[in-house]
Structures are given as structure tokens and as C-alpha cells.
């Protein structure tokens, strides 16, 4: 969660100082971020498919990823998703009020509030997922299939991102 929020915060800062506008209007910049994000998602999918032993759920002997690695993965997923930048660019300006202060400050405030709201909603979902994972940990065959499904989903999302248009 902290990685995703940190990556989203990078997009909030970018929107506030106008870089998201460049990403949204520059086909080259959009394509670069899009291809990097697609490659990363496909790489995650291949890693899940290669795990084969229920890495995500069933394999209790598998080495756990460290907190730093998980954080970096979340940051990369959020930063390399150009649709997050476009979301903030399209969503935040609706709430800018003329005369209420500098536009970048308003964009920064509203974008930060989106992350704060996520901080109240997402932990509940993560804790529910943790309980489900704990319940399924004793079912290694389920873990193998879950790895296959997640790997396929990551690859499909990567391909969808790669074929998306601005």
C-alpha cells in the first residue's frame, strides 16, 4: 500500500507542476511510460508463471520478499502506469476553484486527499486479503493455480496496456 501510495503521490506532484500534461499530450512520453509499464507487468506475470510452486499462496517454504522489495514493486507499478497520470490530470482540475489560491497548490491538495481517502479504504482490503491468504496457505495445489491465474492476468494487463491508445 505504501509503495502504491508513494507512486501515486509522484503523479500528484507531477500533475501539480504540469508534467502530467506533458505526458498526456506527448505521444513519445506516453509511449515510453506505457511500454515500461507493460514490460514490468509482463515480467511480473512471467515470474508468477515460473514460480509453479504456489509462490503467492501455497508455498510456505518460499523466501518471503522483504519490505523494501515490496515497497519498490508498489512504487514502480504506480509510477509506470500512465493511466494514473492521466487520471489525476483529468480528475483533479474539476475541483480547482478560481480565486481559491494557486492552481498547483489546489491540485496538490486534492491529489493528496485522494491518497488519504485510499489510506482509510485500502488497509481493510489488504487485511481481508491477508486473512484469505492465511486460510489458503495450507492448500498448495490452489496456490499453484493462483500463480497461474495471477501470472496470466499480469501478462494480459501488460498486453492491454501495451496496446492502449492515448
VENZIRA-V164726 format. One record per pair of residues at least 24 apart in sequence whose C-alpha atoms are under 10 Angstrom apart, sorted by the first residue. I is the first residue (numbers start at 1). J is the second residue. Records with the same first field share a line. If there is no record, write none. Layout:
I=J / J
This chain:
1=70 / 71 / 74 / 75 / 118 / 119 / 122 / 123 / 126
2=70 / 71 / 72 / 74 / 75 / 119
3=67 / 68 / 69 / 70 / 71 / 72 / 73 / 74 / 75 / 76 / 77 / 78 / 79
4=70 / 71 / 72 / 73 / 74 / 75 / 76 / 77 / 78 / 79 / 115
5=71 / 74 / 75 / 78 / 79 / 112 / 114 / 115 / 116 / 118 / 119
6=71 / 72 / 74 / 75 / 76 / 78 / 79 / 115
7=71 / 72 / 73 / 74 / 75 / 76 / 77 / 78 / 79 / 80 / 81 / 84
8=74 / 75 / 77 / 78 / 79 / 81 / 84 / 85 / 88 / 111 / 112 / 114 / 115
9=75 / 78 / 79 / 108 / 111 / 112 / 114 / 115
10=75 / 78 / 79 / 85
11=78 / 79 / 81 / 82 / 84 / 85 / 86 / 87 / 88 / 89 / 108 / 111
12=84 / 85 / 88 / 89 / 92 / 104 / 107 / 108 / 109 / 110 / 111 / 112 / 114 / 115
13=85 / 88 / 104 / 105 / 107 / 108 / 109 / 111 / 112
14=85 / 88 / 89 / 104 / 107 / 108
15=85 / 86 / 87 / 88 / 89 / 90 / 92 / 93 / 104 / 107 / 108 / 111
16=88 / 89 / 92 / 93 / 103 / 104 / 105 / 106 / 107 / 108 / 109 / 110 / 111
17=103 / 104 / 105 / 107 / 108
18=89 / 104 / 107
19=85 / 89
20=82 / 84 / 85 / 86 / 87 / 88 / 89 / 90
21=85 / 86 / 88 / 89 / 90
23=82 / 83 / 85 / 86 / 89 / 166
24=82 / 83 / 85 / 86 / 87 / 89 / 90 / 166
25=86 / 166
26=166
27=165 / 166
29=82
30=81 / 82 / 83 / 85 / 86 / 165 / 166
31=82 / 162 / 164 / 165 / 166
32=80 / 82
33=79 / 80 / 81 / 82 / 83 / 162
34=80 / 81 / 82 / 83 / 158 / 161 / 162 / 163 / 164 / 165 / 166
35=80 / 81 / 82 / 158 / 159 / 161 / 162 / 163
36=76 / 77 / 79 / 80 / 81 / 82 / 158 / 161 / 162
37=76 / 77 / 78 / 79 / 80 / 81 / 82 / 157 / 158 / 161 / 162
38=77 / 80 / 81 / 154 / 155 / 156 / 157 / 158 / 159 / 160 / 161 / 162 / 163
39=80 / 155 / 158 / 159 / 161 / 162
40=73 / 76 / 77 / 80 / 81 / 154 / 155 / 158
41=77 / 80 / 81 / 151 / 153 / 154 / 155 / 156 / 157 / 158 / 159 / 161 / 162
42=151 / 152 / 153 / 154 / 155 / 156 / 157 / 158 / 159 / 162
43=151 / 154 / 155 / 158
44=73 / 150 / 151 / 152 / 153 / 154 / 155 / 158
45=147 / 148 / 149 / 150 / 151 / 152 / 153 / 154 / 155 / 156 / 157 / 158
46=147 / 148 / 150 / 151 / 152 / 154 / 155
47=147 / 148 / 151 / 154
48=144 / 146 / 147 / 148 / 149 / 150 / 151 / 152 / 153 / 154 / 155
49=144 / 145 / 146 / 147 / 148 / 149 / 150 / 151 / 152 / 154 / 155
50=147 / 148 / 151
51=144 / 147 / 148 / 151
52=141 / 143 / 144 / 145 / 146 / 147 / 148
53=140 / 141 / 142 / 143 / 144 / 145 / 146 / 147 / 148
54=137 / 139 / 140 / 141 / 142 / 143 / 144 / 145 / 146 / 147 / 148
55=140 / 143 / 144 / 146 / 147
56=133 / 137 / 140 / 143 / 144 / 145 / 146 / 147 / 150
57=132 / 133 / 134 / 135 / 136 / 137 / 138 / 139 / 140 / 141 / 142 / 143 / 144 / 145 / 146 / 147
58=133 / 134 / 136 / 137 / 138 / 139 / 140 / 141 / 142 / 143 / 144 / 145 / 146 / 147
59=137 / 138 / 139 / 140 / 141 / 143 / 144
60=137 / 138 / 140
81=161
82=161 / 166
83=161 / 164 / 166
86=166
88=114
